[in-house]
Amino acid sequence: MGSQNQSCGTLPCSGSTSNTSVVTSVGGYTIKYGGTSGPNDYSIVSTRFNNDLLSTCSSWVANLAYYASTYRGTGLSWIGHIGTEAHNRCSWHQHCKAWDLNHIRFSNGTYLDFVRPSESWNSSSRAERRLYWAIDASLQRYFNATIDAPSDPTDHDNHIHVDKSCGSVAAPYHPWLSYSDDTKFIQYLCNDFNSAGIDTDGYWGNDTQAAWTSLLSALDMSCINPLTSAASWKTFLGYIMRHGLANRSAGYWDYICSEVQ
Ligand SMILES: [Zn+2]
């Protein structure tokens, strides 16, 4: 995000396999294709990645594995996806420069499936929603172009798209009283980690400002400003990962401004 949840640049309309590699794992973790018929409908399929995308994906998965081991108490087992390469529309998928993820399987058998039982981001289970935000946050630490379910409920309700077209990670876009996908994401975080109970309409107004201030306070993070600094935004997202992976309310782990100032 940081760029309105969309890909950037002139989207390629014809395929290219230059600077690509065909792999069955990313960062040492097996990737499995499928999921359309349920969380056990995955199989290992060789997948072509642009090498630059693959490098960033490897860094992402290593970071997620570390957070999972540390804060969920279980490592990563494999990553489910529905591919990189596509040739049916103008997209970074034409160059294998985009990846569509739909399942995270942990070593202890627990998982987040974006496809089933249904819409994990909008699940009746708060634990499942928190886990979705944790994975979403983990991707946003590495990709400025992410398209998640809240930003595009029609076409991305069953997977999260990432690509590198928008450049390096930026602070979130949160215009006052104008729509932003980043604002919507933050509103969900305020509700699911700090019981804010605000509208998730994507418009930053007084209610969102108050909920955001309360969330930062709960995390003891008021001394940094994740809205204006990419580094602070990534720090904040790391705390969302911790709490989401462990199913905790904001403040179980504190940034503790008094110790870092
Ligand atoms: Zn995609």
Residues whose N, C-alpha, C, O or C-beta is under 5 A from the ligand:
A	BS01	ZN	A98 W99 D100 H161
